[in-house]
């Protein structure tokens, strides 16, 4: 059954009914990382946000081509086209080839995404693999009169573009304001106006990552790769372009300008942006030096962390806030997320052992409907999770013997929890390793022995098993139909 999906379009600044350009196919492009350091919590948010979008679209029956790029060249330290290439700087400091740096951090990024249960994209192109296509787009922009060459570099003529189109329509920026904002930045001397941006930069002799072109031996500007690679893999008109709110300007604004200047029309129908993660009210980022890497979260090895946090706790923490809202990091918030996740996953596990009754007193009529309504209302994960906790209440009530559930409703409840918790939200119990499975089996085995001991009125053995498990950090709770346990 096709459901109506509404998404917030940053371009129109309102929720819109999602109607693909070429249904049932959906093209989605999301800006990926610049690989010169380990992924941090700020990288996890767009990855998880658009993983939710990807999972939702696929579940609704769309055939999705999801492209998430890797920036490995051209991202300079300053958005004013000045400073050193971020990857080259890291390579110089570590005495490595730039592509060694790139491969190392791509591998680590993928490992972190796997731990967060983020599905891989359909295509993950590298900027350095599309130099020829970027040069061809620059030529087209020059032919159309929206770029100029100066001393071997090529710059986009923002003022000329704005006279014919609208530079700033995505971000709401005004050209006169941009002139005063950028006037004092370095690296502007070759430009006609300070807000012009580089399409191609002439490389200095010591620059390593450089390619021959009609203008100079150099490298492409950072903004160009996404215009080129989205068109290469999704066509000149596609459905969704996503990324963090921090990319809205100048990166995405420049993308729109480049594409329109080259083709004469917009490429993207829906622009979707996740908001930022903050720490003490300030954006978390590498450039600000206030970031915490995902590996540090998983190990607890950071001055701002009071403990280690499981990957699924990080994922759940991010999903507890709507993607368009700011999310502030704190240990208290992460601990609360961990407890909430444990309740949700325990309830999901508890479904399997619920006692089936011939009668039914639970009302599940609105649970699935409410979950879908939240999901299809701009991917509203916190509201979806709140509805799932109504399911948790029902499960606990049945487990405690206060309500009854028949087989039909139990199967229905299992289906809802599997669909929304595992398939849509991407949450899973982190017990996949052989050691964890063995631990679970051994604890279950000991507690089954304890039940037999109690049945035989051997309370000394029963109490001994429980006490020893408690010493080992396993909390045991007796129920009407058996037992529950958790590691504390």
FITORNU-863154 format. One record per residue: residue in three letters; x, y, z of N, C-alpha, C, CB in turn. Coordinates in steps of 0.2 Angstrom, whole numbers, plus 5000, padded with zeros to 4 digits. Glycine has a CB too. Layout:
BEGIN
ALAXYZXYZXYZXYZ;...
***
This chain:
BEGIN
UNK500449945000500050005000500450065000499550005006;UNK500350114995500750174995500550225000500750204988;UNK500950245004500850295009501050365007501150275016;UNK500750415009500950485008501450505012500350535008;UNK502050525010502650545014502750625013503250505011;UNK502750655018502850735018503550745021502350765022;UNK503950785017504650805019504750875019505150775014;UNK505150905023505250975024505850995019505550995031;UNK505651035014506051055009506451125011505751065002;UNK507051125012507451185014507351235009508151165015;UNK507251225003507251274997506551304998507251234990;UNK505951274999505351305000505151325007504751264997;UNK505551295011505451315019504751295021505651385020;UNK504551235019503951205021503951135019503351245017;UNK503451095023503351025021502951015015502950995027;UNK503250965011502950955004502750885004503350984999;UNK502250865000502150794998502650774994501450784995;UNK502950714995503550684992503250654985503950634996;UNK503450674980503250654973503850644969502650694970;UNK504150584968504750574965504750604957504950504965;UNK505350614955505350644948505150584943506050664946;UNK505350524945505250464940505050404944505950454936;UNK504550414948504250354952504250294948503650374955;UNK504350234951504550224958505250234960504350154960;UNK505650254955506350264956506450334960506750274950;UNK506950334965507150384969507850394969506850384976;UNK508150454967508850474967508950514973509050504961;UNK509450494977509650534983510350544984509350494990;UNK510650604984511350624985511450654992511550664979;UNK511950624996512050655002512850675003511850605008;UNK512950725005513750745006514050705011513750825007;UNK514550665010514850625014515450665017515150565011;UNK515950625021516450655024517050675020516750615030;UNK517450725023518150745020518650705024518350815020;UNK518950655021519350605025520050625027519350535021;UNK520050665032520750675034520750665042520950755033;UNK520250635045520250625052519750575054520250685056;UNK519750555060519150505062518450535062519350475069;UNK517950495061517350525061517150535068516850475058;UNK516750595069516550615076515750615076516850685078;UNK515550635082514750625083514450675078514650655090;UNK514750725076514450765070514350735064514850835070;UNK514750685062514750645056514150595057515450615054;UNK514050575063513650515064512850545063513650495071;UNK512750605064512050635063511850625056512050705066;UNK512150655051511950655044511950575042512350695040;UNK512350535044512450465042511750435044513050435045;UNK511650445051511050405053510350435051511050415061;UNK510350505050509750535048509550515041509850615047;UNK510050515036509950485029509850415029510450515024;UNK510150375033510050305034509250295035510450275039;UNK509050335040508250335041507850345035508050375047;UNK508050395031507750415025507750365020508050485022;UNK508350335019508550275015508050215016509250255015;UNK508050195023507650135025506950155024507850125032;UNK506750215025505950225025505750225017505850295028;UNK506150255013505950255006505950185003506450295002;UNK506450145005506450075003505850035005507150045005;UNK505650045012505150015015504450035011505050025022;UNK504450095009503850125006503750094999503750195006;UNK504250064996504150034990504550064984503450024988;UNK504950114986505350154981506050114979505450224983;UNK506250124973506850094971507350144972506850064964;UNK507750144977508250204979508950194976508150214986;UNK509150244973509950244972510150304976510050264964;UNK510550274981510850324986511550334985510750294994;UNK511750394984512450414982512750454988512550454975;UNK513250434991513550474996514350484995513450445003;UNK514550544993515250554991515750554996515250614987;UNK516350544994516950554999517350604996517350484999;UNK517550655000517950714998518650694999517750785001;UNK519050694994519750674995520250724992519950604993;UNK519950774989520350824986519950894986520650804979;UNK520350954986520051014985519651054991519551004980;UNK519651014997519351045002519851085006518950995007;UNK519851155005520351195008520151215015520551255004;UNK520651235019520551255026520051315027521151265030;UNK520051355022519651415022519151415016520051475022;UNK518451425018517951425013518051485008517251435016;UNK518551525009518651585004519151554999518951645008;UNK519251494998519751464993520451474995519651494987;UNK520651485002521251495004521451445009521351565008;UNK522151435010522351385015522551325011521851375020;UNK522751275015523051215013522451165012523651185018;UNK522551115007522051065006522151015013522251015000;UNK521551005016521450975022521850905022520750965024;UNK521750865017522050795016522750805015521750755010;UNK522950845011523750855010524050875016523850905004;UNK523750925020524050945027524150885031523550995030;UNK523650845032523650785036524250735034523050745036;UNK524250735027524850685024525450715026524750685016;UNK525550785025526250815026526450805034526150885025;UNK525950815038526050805045526250735047525450835050;UNK525950685044526050615046526550585041525350575045;UNK526850625036527350595032527050535028528050575035;UNK526550545025526150495021525950525014525550465025;UNK525850475010525550495003524850515005525550434998;UNK524550565001523850585003523350535002523650644998;UNK523450484997522950434996523050375002523050394990;UNK523650375005523650335011523250365017524450335014;UNK523250425017522750455022522050445021522950535023;UNK521850455014521150445012520950375013521150465004;UNK521350325011521150255012521050235019521650205009;UNK521550265023521550245031520950265034522150275034;UNK520750335032520150365036519450335033520150435036;UNK519450315026518850285023518750225027518950275016;UNK519250185028519150115031518950125038519850075031;UNK519150175042518950185049518250215049519450235052;UNK518050255044517350285043516850225042517350335037;UNK517050185037516650125036516550085042516850085030;UNK517050075046517050035052516550065057517750025055;UNK516550125058516150165062515350155060516350235063;UNK515250165053514650165051514350095052514650185043;UNK514750045051514449975052514249965059515049925050;UNK514649995064514449985071513850025072515050015075;UNK513750075069513050115070512550085066513250185068;UNK512650035062512149995058511850045053511549975063;UNK512350085050512150125044512250085038512550195044;UNK511750085034511750045028512250075023511050035025;UNK512650035019513050075014512650105009513550025011;UNK512850155006512550185000512550144994512850254999;UNK512150154989512250124983512850134979511650134978;UNK513150194979513750214976514050264981513550244969;UNK514750254981515150304986515750324982515350264992;UNK515650374977516150404973516650454976515850444967;UNK517250454974517750494977517850554972518450454977;UNK517950614975518050674971518650664966518250734975;UNK519250634968519850624964519650574958520350594968;UNK519150534958518950494953518550524947518650434955;UNK518450594948517950624943518250694941517250634946;UNK518950694940519250754938519050774931520050754939;UNK519050734926518850744920518150774919518950684915;UNK517650744923516950774923516950844926516550724926;UNK517350854931517350924934517650974929517750914940;UNK518150954925518451004920517951014915519050974917;UNK517550964913517050974908516451024910516750904906;UNK516251014916515751064919516051134919515551034926;UNK516651144921516951204921516951234914517751204924;UNK517151204909517151224902516451244900517351174897;UNK515951214902515251224901515051294904514751174903;UNK515251304911515051364914515451424911515251354922;UNK516051414909516351464906516051484899517151444904;UNK515851434895515551444889514851484890515351374885;UNK514551474895513851504896513951574900513451464901;UNK514651594901514751664903514751674910514251704900;UNK514751614914514751624922515351614926514151584924;UNK515951614922516551594925517151634922516651524926;UNK517651644925518251684922518851654924518151754923;UNK519351654920520051624922520451684924520351584916;UNK520851674929521351724931521951684934521051774937;UNK522551694930523251674933523151594934523451704939;UNK522851564929522751484929522251464934523451464932;UNK521851504938521351484942520651504938521351504949;UNK520151464940519451484937519051494943519251424932;UNK518651554942518151574947517451584945518451634951;UNK516951564949516251574947516051644948515851524951;UNK515751674943515551744943514851754947515551784936;UNK514851764953514251764957513751814955514351764964;UNK514051874954513651934952513351924945514052004952;UNK513651904941513351894934512851844934513951874929;UNK512951784938512451734939511851764942512751674943;UNK511951804947511351834951510951874947511651864958;UNK511251914942510851954938510351914934511351994933;UNK510551854932510051814928509651764932510451774923;UNK509951734937509651694942509551714949509951624942;UNK509551674954509551694961510051664965508851694963;UNK510651694966511051664971510851684978511851694969;UNK510751634982510551644989509851614990510551714990;UNK509551584985508851564986508751504991508551544979;UNK509251464992509251414997509451435004509751354995;UNK509951475005510151505011509851565013510851505011;UNK509551605009509251665011509751725011508851665017;UNK510351705009510851765009510751815004511551725008;UNK510951875005510951935001511651954999510551995004;UNK511651964992512351974989512752034992512251984982;UNK512352084994512752144997512952125004512252204997;UNK512652085007512852065014513452025013512252025018;UNK513451975008514051935007514651975006513851885002;UNK514552025002515152075000515552095007514952124996;UNK515152125011515352145018515652095022514852195021;UNK515352035022515551975026516251955024514951925026;UNK516351945017516951915014517451965013516751875008;UNK517352025014517852075012518552065015517652145013;UNK518552045021519252045025519551985025519052065032;UNK519251935022519551865021520151865016519051815019;UNK520651825018521251815014521051775007521851785018;UNK521551775003521451734997520951754992521251664999;UNK520851824992520351854987520651894982519851894991;UNK521251904981521551954977521451934969522251954978;UNK521351874967521251854960520551864958521451784959;UNK520051864963519351864962519151934960518951844968;UNK518651944956518252004954517952034960517851994948;UNK517551984963517252004970517351944975516452004968;UNK517451964981517651924986517151864987517651954993;UNK516551864985516051814986516151764980515351834987;UNK516451774975516651724969516951664972517051764964;UNK516851614969517151554972517551514967516651504976;UNK518051474969518451434964518151374961519151414968;UNK518151374955518051304951518651264950517651324945;UNK519251304949519851264948520351314951519951254940;UNK520851284955521351314958522051294955521351304965;UNK522451344953523151324950523551304956523451394947;UNK523851254956524251224961524951254962524351144960;UNK525151264968525851284969526351224968525951304977;UNK526951234967527451184965527451124970528151214964;UNK527351144976527351094982526751054982527551124988;UNK526251074979525551034980525650964977525051084976;UNK525350914980525450844978524850824973525550804984;UNK524250834975523650814972523450864966523050794977;UNK523750854960523550904955523550874948524150964955;UNK523150904944523050874937523150924932522350844937;UNK523350904926523350954920522650974918523750924914;UNK522651034915521951064913522151114908521551094919;UNK521551144905521651194900521951264903521051204896;UNK521851264909522051324913522651324917521451344918;UNK522851264920523451264923523451184926523451314929;UNK524051174929524051114933523751124940524851084933;UNK523251094941522951114948522451064950522551184947;UNK521951084954521451044957520751074957521651024964;UNK520251044957519551074957519351104964519051014955;UNK518951154963518651184969518151134973518251244968;UNK518151144979517751094984517051084981517751114991;UNK516651144980515951134978515851104972515651204978;UNK516251094968516151064961515950994961516751084956;UNK516350954965516250884965515550854966516650854970;UNK515150894970514450864971514050884966514250894978;UNK514050934962513650954956513850904951513851024954;UNK514450884950514650834945514450764946515450844944;UNK514650744953514450674954513750654955514850654960;UNK513350704957512650694958512350684951512250754961;UNK512550724946512350724939512550664936512550784935;UNK513150644937513450584934513050514936514150574936;UNK512850514942512550454945511750454945512850434951;UNK511450514946510750524947510450564941510650564953;UNK510850584936510550624931510450704932509850594929;UNK510250734927510250814928509650834932510250844921;UNK509150794934508550804938508550744943507950824934;UNK508550754949508450704954508050724960509150674956;UNK507950684965507450694970507650734976507150634972;UNK508150704979508350724986509150744986508250674991;UNK509350794989510050814991510050824998510250874986;UNK510450795002510450795009511150815011510250735012;UNK511150835018511750855021511650895027512250895016;UNK512150905031512150945037511951015036512750945041;UNK511651055041511451125040512051165039511051145046;UNK512651145041513251185041513451185033513751155045;UNK513251145029513351145022512951185018513351075019;UNK512351205021511851245017512251305013511351275022;UNK512651345017513051395014513751395017512651465016;UNK514251395012514151415005514051355000514751455003;UNK514251285003514251234999513651214994514451175003;UNK513051204997512551194993512251244989511951164998;UNK512351314992512151364988512551374981512251434992;UNK513251354982513651354976513551294972514451354979;UNK513351244974513151184970512551204966512951124975;UNK512051234968511451254964511651304959510951294969;UNK512151354961512351404956512751364950512751454959;UNK513151324952513551284947513151244942514051244950;UNK512651214945512251164941511851204936511851124945;UNK511451264939511051304935511451334929510751354939;UNK512051364931512551394926512751354920513151424930;UNK512751284922513051234917512451214913513351174920;UNK511851204916511251164913510651214911511051114917;UNK510651264915510051314914509451294918509851314907;UNK509551244922508951224927509251194933508451174923;UNK508751194938508951164945508951084944508451184950;UNK509351054948509350974947508950944953510050954948;UNK508950984959508650944965507950974966509150964971;UNK507550924968506850934969506750954977506350884967;UNK507050914981506950924988507650924992506550864991;UNK507750984995508350984999508250975006508651064998;UNK508550925009508450905016509150915020508250835016;UNK509050955026509650965030509550945037509851035029;UNK509950905040509950895047510250945051510250825049;UNK510050965057510351015061510950985064509851035066;UNK511351035068511951015071511950985077512351075071;UNK512450945079512550925086513050975089512950855086;UNK512850995095513251055099513551025105512851115100;UNK514051055108514351035114514451105118515050995113;UNK514051105123514051175127513851235122514751195130;UNK513351215118513051265114513351285108512851325118;UNK513951255106514351265101514351205096515051295103;UNK514351225089514351165084515051125086514451195077;UNK514851055086515451015086515751005079515250945089;UNK516451005079516751005073517550995073516551055068;UNK517850965068518550965068518951025068518750925062;UNK518651075064518951145063518951185070518651185058;UNK518451165074518351205081518751165086517651205083;UNK518951105085519351065090518951045096519951115092;UNK518351045096517851025101517550955100517351075103;UNK517750915096517450855094517650795098517550845086;UNK517150745098517350685101517250635096516850675107;UNK517750595094517650545089517250485091518350515087;UNK516950455086516550395088516950345091516250365081;UNK517550325089517950275093518050295100518650275090;UNK518050365102518150385109517450375112518350455109;UNK516950385109516250365112516250295114515650385108;UNK516450255109516450175110516850155116516550145104;UNK517450185117517950165122517850205128518650165119;UNK517550265128517550305134518150345135517350265140;UNK518650345130519250375131519250445129519850335127;UNK518950495133518950565131518750605138518450585126;UNK519050655139519050695145518250715146519450755145;UNK517850725141517150745142516750685143516950785136;UNK516950625143516550565143516650535150516750515138;UNK516050515153516050485160516050415159515450505164;UNK515950385153515950315152515950295145515350275156;UNK516050235143515950215136515250205134516350155135;UNK515050215128514350215126514350165120514050285124;UNK513850125120513750075114513550115108513250025116;UNK513750085102513550115096512850125095513850075090;UNK512450075097511650085097511450135102511350015099;UNK511750145107511550205111511650275108511950205118;UNK512250275104512350335100511850345095513050335097;UNK511650295091511150295086510450315089511050225083;UNK510250285095509650295098509650375100509550255104;UNK510150395103510250465105510050515100510950475108;UNK510350495094510250545088509550535086510750525082;UNK509250475086508550475084508050495088508350395082;UNK508250505095507750535100507550605098508050525107;UNK507950645094507850715092507650715085508450755094;UNK507150755083507050765076507650795072506450815075;UNK507750765066508350785063508450855061508350745056;UNK507850895061507950965060508051005066507350995057;UNK508050975072508151015078508951005081507750985084;UNK509151055084509851055087509850995092510051125090;UNK510450965093510550905098511150925102510550835094;UNK511050935108511650955112511850895116511451015117;UNK512550885115512850825119512950835126513550815116;UNK512750785130512950785137512950715139512350825141;UNK513350695145513350625147512650605150513850625153;UNK512250655153511650645156511150615150511350705159;UNK511150655144510750635139510850565136510750695133;UNK511550555136511750485133511550435138512450485132;UNK511650445144511450395149510650385149511650415156;UNK510250435148509550425148509350385141509250495148;UNK509750405136509650365129509750295130510050395124;UNK510350275134510550205135509950175139511150205139;UNK509650205144509150165148508550155144508950215154;UNK508350215140507750205135507850155130507650275132;UNK508450145127508550095122508550025125509250105119;UNK508750015132508749955135508049935136509149955142;UNK507649975138506949965139506549935133506550025142;UNK506749975127506449955121506649895118506650015116;UNK507349875119507549815116507349755121508349815116;UNK507349765127507149715132506349695131507149735139;UNK505949745129505249735128505249695121504849795127;UNK505649715116505649675110505849605111506149715105;UNK506349595115506549525117506049485121507249525121;UNK505649525125505149495129504549465125504949545135;UNK504449495120503849475115503949405114503849515109;UNK504549375113504649305111504349255116505349295109;UNK504349285123504149235128503449255131504649235134;UNK503149295128502449315131501949255131502149375127;UNK501549245136501149195136500449205132500949175143;UNK500349165127499749175123499149145127499849135116;UNK498649185126497949175129497449165124497749235134;UNK496849135126496349125122495949185121495849065124;UNK495949235126495649295126496149355125495249305133;UNK495849405123496349465121496049525125496349475114;UNK496449565128496249625132496649685129496249625139;UNK497149675125497549735123497249765116498249705121;UNK497349825116497149865110497749885106496649925112;UNK497849855100498349875095498149915089498749815093;UNK497449935089497149955083497550025080496449975085;UNK497750065085498050125083498850125083497850185087;UNK499150075085499850075086500250085079500150015090;UNK500050035075500450035068500250105064500249975064;UNK499650125065499450185061499850245064498650195062;UNK499850255071500250305074500950305072500150305081;UNK501250245071501950245070502050265062502250165070;UNK501650245058501750265051501650345050501250225047;UNK501150365054500950435053501550475055500350455058;UNK501950455061502550495063503050485058502750465070;UNK503150425055503750415051503650455044503750345049;UNK503050455042502850495036502750565036502250465032;UNK502850595043502750665044503550685045502350675050;UNK503850695039504550715039505050675043504550785041;UNK504950605043505350565047505450585054506050565044;UNK504850585057504850605064504950555069504150645066;UNK505650535070505850485074505650485081506550475073;UNK505750545085505550545092504850535093505750615095;UNK504350555089503650535090503550465088503250585085;UNK503850435083503850365082504050325088504250345076;UNK504650345091504850305097504350315103505550335099;UNK504050365103503550375109502950325108503350445109;UNK502750315102502250265100502450195102501950275093;UNK503150185100503350115102503350105109504050105099;UNK503450155113503450145120502750135123503750205124;UNK502250145119501550125121501550055120501050165117;UNK501850025115501949955114502349915119502249935107;UNK502849955122503249925128502749925134503849975129;UNK502349975135501949965141501449905140501450035141;UNK501149895134500749835133501149775134500449835126;UNK501749765132502149705132502249695140502849715129;UNK502449745144502549735151501949715155502849795154;UNK501349745153500749725156500549655155500249775153;UNK500649635149500449565147500949515151500549545140;UNK501649535151502149495154501949485162502849525153;UNK501749545165501549545172500949515174501549615175;UNK500549495168499849455170499349505171499949415175;UNK499449565169498849615170498449625164499149685172;UNK498649605158498249605152498449535149498449665148;UNK497949525144498049455140498049475132497449415142;UNK498449425129498549435122498449365118499249465120;UNK498049365113497949305109498549305104497249305106;UNK498549245100499049235095499049285089498949165092;UNK498449305087498449345082498749415083497649355079;UNK498549445089498849505091499549505093498449535097;UNK499749445096500449435097500849435091500549375101;UNK500649405086501049405079501049475076500649355074;UNK500449515077500449575074500949625078499749605075;UNK500949615085501449655089502149645087501349645096;UNK502349575086502949555084503149595077503049485083;UNK502649595073502749625066502949695067502149605061;UNK502549735071502649805072503349815075502049835076;UNK503549785080504149795083504749785078504249755090;UNK504749725075505249705070505349755065505149635067;UNK504749785062504749825057505049895059504049835054;UNK504749925064504949995066505649995070504450025070;UNK505749945074506349955078506949935074506249905084;UNK506949875071507449845067507549875060507449765067;UNK507049865056507049885049507049955048506549855046;UNK506649995051506650065050507150105054505950095051;UNK507050105061507550135065508250115065507250145072;UNK508350045063508950015063509350005069509450065059;UNK508849985074509149975081509149895082508650005087;UNK509649875085509749805086510149785093510149775080;UNK509949735095510349705101511049695100510049645105;UNK511549725103512249715102512549655105512649775104;UNK512249595103512549525105512649485100511949495110;UNK512949515095513149475089513749435089513149515083;UNK514249445094514849415094514749345097515349455098;UNK515149295096515149225098515149235106515649185096;UNK515549275109515649275116515049295119516249325118;UNK514649345117514049375119513449325119513849435116;UNK513449285113512949235113513049175118512949205105;UNK513649165119513849105124513649135131514649095123;UNK513849195132513649225139512849215140513849295140;UNK512449245135511749235136511549165137511449265129;UNK511749125133511549055134511749025140511849005128;UNK512349035143512549015150512049045155513249035151;UNK511949105155511449135160510849105159511449215159;UNK510549095153509849065153509848995155509649065145;UNK510448955154510448885157510448885164511148855154;UNK510848935167510948935175510248955178511448985177;UNK509848995174509249015177508648965176508949085174;UNK508748925171508348865170508448815176508448835163;UNK509048805178509248765183508948795190510048755184;UNK508948855190508648885196507948875197508848965196;UNK507548875191506848865191506748795193506548875184;UNK507148745191507048675193507148665200507548635189;UNK507648705203507848695210507248725214508548735211;UNK506948775212506448805216505848755215506248875213;UNK505748725209505148675209505248615213505048655202;UNK505848605215506048545219506148565226506648515217;UNK505948635228505948665234506748665237505548625239;UNK507248665232507948665234508048745234508348625229;UNK507848775239507948855239508648875240507448875244;UNK509048825243509748845245510148855238510048795249;UNK510048805233510348805227510048865223510248735223;UNK509348875223509048925219509348995221508348925221;UNK509449005228509649075230510449075229509549075238;UNK510749025229511549025227511649045220511848955229;UNK511249025215511249035208511149115207510848995204;UNK510649135211510449205210510949255213509749215213;UNK511249235219511749275222512349275218511849245229;UNK512549225216513149225212513149265205513349145210;UNK512549255202512449295196512449375198511749275193;UNK512149395204512149465206512849485207511749465212;UNK513249445210513949465211514349475204514349405215;UNK514149435199514449445192514149505188514349385189;UNK513649535191513349595188512749575184513849625183;UNK512349525185511749505182511149505187511849425179;UNK510749555185510149565189509549515187509949645189;UNK509349475191508749435190508149455193508949365192;UNK507549445189506949465191506449405190506649535188;UNK506149385195505649335194504949355191505549295201;UNK504649325187504049345184503549285185504049365177;UNK502949295183502349245184502549185179501749275182;UNK502849205174502949145169503649125168502749165162;UNK504149145173504849125173505249175176505049115166;UNK505749205171506249255174506449305169506849215177;UNK506749355171507049405166507749425169506649475165;UNK508149435165508849455168509149515163509349395168;UNK509549555166509949595163510649605166509549665162;UNK511149625162511849645164511849715167512349625159;UNK512049725173512049795176512749815177511649795182;
***
